[in-house]
Amino acid sequence: EYSDRYGETAADSTLVIEGLYHYGVDREYLLPSLRKLAKIYYDSGSGGFKTINTSTPEYWKGVSVETTAHVAYLMKLIAPDEFKKQISTSVSFLLKNQKRDGIWGGRWFPSLMIPTFYSIRLLNSFGMKYNANINKAFNTIKIKLNRNGHWSNSVIETSLAVLSLKLKKDLFSLEIAKAQKWIKSKQVKSNLW
């Protein structure tokens, strides 16, 4: 749970699973959580993952690009054979929901970079297979870079754009350097942003 008494969500759980994975926690410890995500949050009709599975208001229900991309990425990283079906349908869901300009829209936040980063990262994990989709997204990300080195005048959007571009850092070193300089300029006296 992000906060006590609000209930667990697939999005919160994926952040924890990824943190534990990168910390070196054994995959056998993480598998029950991934299995639970598949059981509770996977929507076979759409091929994606829901973020919330409670009786909340109707607008909270449904699958989301960002959750789908994040869960499928972790499944591919930790147990690709066991979750082959969910990974495959998640990729199809993402490809179907990629916007004409190459980026992805989110369900929960006005951010375009959250779902775009998660989607690019998953597609990139397949090597060259989805390069056309990834390059389309990168082209739009590059176009949306402000000449001062930010995206949407937002530290979060800029940071996520940098994380996306770093997947192909050899191609975007100038953009990344410009954005990192802008992010550093936004640090406040408390050393936070």
C-alpha positions in Angstrom: 0.0 0.0 0.0 1.2 3.5 -0.8 -0.5 4.7 2.4 -2.1 2.6 5.2 -5.8 1.9 4.8 -5.9 2.7 1.1 -5.4 -0.9 -0.1 -2.8 -2.4 -2.3 -2.6 -1.6 -6.0 -0.7 -3.2 -8.8 1.2 0.0 -9.4 2.5 0.3 -5.8 3.4 -3.4 -5.8 5.4 -3.2 -9.0 7.5 -0.4 -7.5 8.3 -2.5 -4.5 9.0 -5.7 -6.5 11.4 -3.8 -8.8 13.2 -2.2 -5.9 13.6 -5.6 -4.2 14.8 -7.2 -7.5 17.4 -4.5 -8.0 18.5 -4.9 -4.4 19.3 -8.6 -5.2 16.3 -10.3 -3.5 16.0 -13.9 -4.8 13.4 -14.3 -7.6 11.7 -17.1 -5.7 10.7 -14.6 -3.1 9.3 -12.3 -5.8 7.4 -14.9 -7.8 4.4 -15.2 -5.4 3.9 -11.5 -5.8 4.0 -11.7 -9.6 1.6 -14.6 -9.5 -0.8 -12.6 -7.4 -0.6 -9.7 -9.8 -1.4 -12.1 -12.6 -4.3 -13.6 -10.7 -5.9 -10.4 -9.4 -5.0 -7.6 -11.8 -4.7 -9.3 -15.2 -7.6 -8.5 -17.6 -7.7 -11.2 -20.2 -10.2 -9.3 -22.3 -7.9 -6.4 -23.0 -4.6 -8.2 -22.4 -3.5 -5.5 -19.9 -3.3 -5.1 -16.2 -5.7 -3.1 -13.9 -4.1 -0.9 -11.3 -6.9 -1.2 -8.8 -9.2 -4.2 -8.1 -11.7 -2.9 -5.6 -15.2 -1.5 -5.6 -14.0 2.0 -6.0 -15.9 4.5 -8.2 -16.1 3.4 -11.8 -13.5 5.9 -13.1 -10.8 4.1 -11.1 -11.5 0.8 -12.8 -10.0 -0.5 -16.0 -6.5 -1.3 -17.3 -3.7 1.2 -17.6 -0.8 1.5 -19.9 1.7 2.4 -17.1 0.7 -0.6 -14.9 0.6 -3.0 -17.8 4.0 -2.0 -19.1 5.5 -2.1 -15.6 4.1 -5.5 -14.6 5.0 -7.1 -17.9 8.5 -5.7 -17.7 9.0 -7.3 -14.3 7.5 -10.6 -15.4 9.9 -10.7 -18.4 12.8 -9.8 -16.2 12.0 -12.3 -13.4 10.1 -15.2 -15.0 9.6 -14.8 -18.7 8.6 -18.5 -19.4 6.0 -18.6 -16.6 4.3 -15.4 -17.7 4.7 -15.7 -21.5 1.0 -15.2 -22.2 0.7 -12.1 -20.0 3.8 -10.5 -21.5 2.7 -11.2 -25.0 -0.8 -9.8 -24.5 0.6 -6.8 -22.6 2.9 -5.9 -25.5 -0.1 -6.2 -27.9 -2.1 -3.9 -25.6 0.7 -1.4 -25.5 1.2 -1.4 -29.3 -2.6 -0.9 -29.7 -2.5 2.1 -27.3 0.5 3.9 -28.7 -0.6 7.3 -29.9 -0.1 8.5 -33.4 2.8 10.7 -32.3 4.5 7.7 -30.7 4.0 8.2 -27.0 1.5 6.7 -24.6 -1.1 8.4 -22.4 -1.6 7.5 -18.8 -4.8 6.6 -17.0 -4.1 8.1 -13.6 -1.8 11.1 -14.0 -1.5 13.9 -16.6 2.0 12.7 -17.2 2.9 11.4 -20.6 6.4 10.3 -19.7 5.3 7.8 -17.0 3.5 5.5 -19.4 5.9 6.3 -22.2 9.0 5.4 -20.1 7.5 2.1 -18.9 6.3 1.2 -22.4 9.6 2.0 -24.1 11.5 0.1 -21.4 9.4 -3.1 -21.9 9.6 -2.9 -25.7 13.3 -2.2 -25.6 13.8 -5.4 -23.6 13.0 -7.4 -26.8 16.0 -6.1 -28.6 15.4 -4.7 -32.1 11.9 -6.2 -32.5 10.0 -3.0 -31.7 12.5 -0.5 -32.8 10.0 1.3 -35.1 7.6 1.9 -32.2 10.5 2.9 -29.9 12.0 5.3 -32.5 8.6 6.9 -33.0 8.4 7.6 -29.3 12.0 8.9 -29.1 11.3 11.2 -32.0 8.4 12.8 -30.2 10.3 13.0 -26.9 13.2 14.7 -28.7 10.8 17.2 -30.4 9.1 18.0 -27.1 12.5 18.9 -25.4 12.4 22.6 -24.5 15.5 24.6 -25.6 16.2 25.1 -21.9 16.5 21.4 -21.4 13.2 20.4 -19.9 10.0 18.7 -20.8 6.8 20.5 -19.7 8.8 22.5 -17.2 8.6 19.5 -14.9 11.3 17.8 -13.0 9.4 14.5 -13.0 8.6 14.6 -16.8 12.2 15.6 -17.5 13.6 12.9 -15.3 11.4 10.2 -17.0 12.3 11.5 -20.4 16.0 11.2 -19.5 15.4 7.6 -18.2 13.7 6.8 -21.6 16.5 8.4 -23.7 19.2 6.6 -21.6 17.9 3.3 -23.0 19.7 4.5 -26.3 22.1 7.0 -24.6 24.5 6.9 -27.5 21.9 8.6 -29.7 20.8 11.2 -27.2 23.8 12.2 -25.2 23.4 15.9 -25.9 19.7 15.9 -24.9 20.4 13.9 -21.8 23.3 16.3 -20.7 21.1 19.4 -21.3 18.2 17.9 -19.3 20.4 16.8 -16.5 21.8 20.3 -16.2 18.2 21.7 -16.1 17.2 19.2 -13.4 20.2 20.1 -11.3 19.3 23.8 -11.6 15.9 23.0 -10.0 17.3 21.5 -6.8 16.3 23.6 -3.8 18.2 24.5 -0.7 17.1 21.3 1.1 18.7 19.3 -1.7 15.3 18.1 -2.8 13.3 19.0 -5.9 
